């Protein structure tokens, strides 16, 4: 396979894994590359197939939300019984949901430049 074909195939795989609900970090670990590379490949794939429209984005977000809902429903009986592992899994599901819908509180960022520390509180 040529490099261009291999690159396109990697981008397609990344996009499919992302649609399946995997994080950029998980995909990168599976493929043995950096998360930034995975992000670039997914973006390229989306650009190639014009998947940047708001409607398509909303459909993908709804699909991801449905997967999170299904996981939570399956987990709920164990959570109600006080299973610590299930509670931790529920917390991770809810954290993912918050990220997906932009509900996370902004984080404090420390930036250094020219030897000067700048603190940004959002």
Secondary structure as the mmCIF struct_conf table of DSSP 4:
data_model
#
loop_
_struct_conf.conf_type_id
_struct_conf.id
_struct_conf.beg_label_comp_id
_struct_conf.beg_label_asym_id
_struct_conf.beg_label_seq_id
_struct_conf.end_label_comp_id
_struct_conf.end_label_asym_id
_struct_conf.end_label_seq_id
HELX_RH_AL_P HELX_RH_AL_P1 UNK A 3 UNK A 19
TURN_TY1_P TURN_TY1_P1 UNK A 20 UNK A 21
HELX_RH_AL_P HELX_RH_AL_P2 UNK A 24 UNK A 31
TURN_TY1_P TURN_TY1_P2 UNK A 32 UNK A 32
BEND BEND1 UNK A 33 UNK A 33
HELX_RH_AL_P HELX_RH_AL_P3 UNK A 35 UNK A 48
TURN_TY1_P TURN_TY1_P3 UNK A 49 UNK A 50
BEND BEND2 UNK A 53 UNK A 53
HELX_RH_AL_P HELX_RH_AL_P4 UNK A 54 UNK A 80
TURN_TY1_P TURN_TY1_P4 UNK A 81 UNK A 82
HELX_RH_AL_P HELX_RH_AL_P5 UNK A 84 UNK A 100
TURN_TY1_P TURN_TY1_P5 UNK A 101 UNK A 102
BEND BEND3 UNK A 104 UNK A 104
HELX_LH_PP_P HELX_LH_PP_P1 UNK A 105 UNK A 108
STRN STRN1 UNK A 109 UNK A 113
TURN_TY1_P TURN_TY1_P6 UNK A 114 UNK A 115
STRN STRN2 UNK A 116 UNK A 120
#
